[in-house]
């Protein structure tokens, strides 16, 4: 069933659940970009804003040359002697429009549209992981690995078709090989496993055995497959 039809069916079955309720969603990693810009601590505020806009336009030209995009940025908190750090997110406009249209058609109030790697970072921050940290987040159809440090964000997606049944070890080893190469090439450490595979002992054990994983991120209150949805809910509650 299509996502829009699923939402429409749910709102018809449980109208009270959706009345006067705000919702959030996120854009998948492949439809955007997130990175951190760093600027000298002594830069003037006007020069800082101009530099941010210039860097963003360069990233748009280099990564989205023929695509309409939307972007936002946040100047992150810092101590007086630290350089400025700016979190920049760029996403494809068409994806945003499609998401807004779906929610409008089914009559739901959409307050937040985030970006998938940002949700994964927020999961780590909410759980108080020591920085820098890396989260290997598993979904139904992919694995997203996001490495976050104060001055840099690295992330990559890997194709992965989740199944509750035991997947052949040869297939999993191919996926693990690609992930391990990414980890080594980017000198990534402090890795935590999260998402749907942590609901299944045999899959959790396989990932822990094959990769240098430091620990597991658990949200406790819901199924692990809804971790990013939980993060959006926290944002809505604290907005």
Secondary structure, 3 states (H helix, E strand, C coil): CCHHHHHHHHHHHCHHHHCCCEEEEEECHHHEEEEEEEECCCCCHHHHHHHHHHHHHHHHHHHCCCCCEEEEEEECCCCCCCCEEEEEEEEEHHHHHHHHHHHHHCCCEEEEEEEHHHHHHHHHHHCCCCCCEEEEEECCCEEEEEEEECCEEEEEEEECCCCCCCCCHHHHHHHHHHHHHHHHHCCCCCEEEEEHHHHCHHHHHHHHHHCCEEEECCCCCCCHHHHHHHHHHHHHHCC
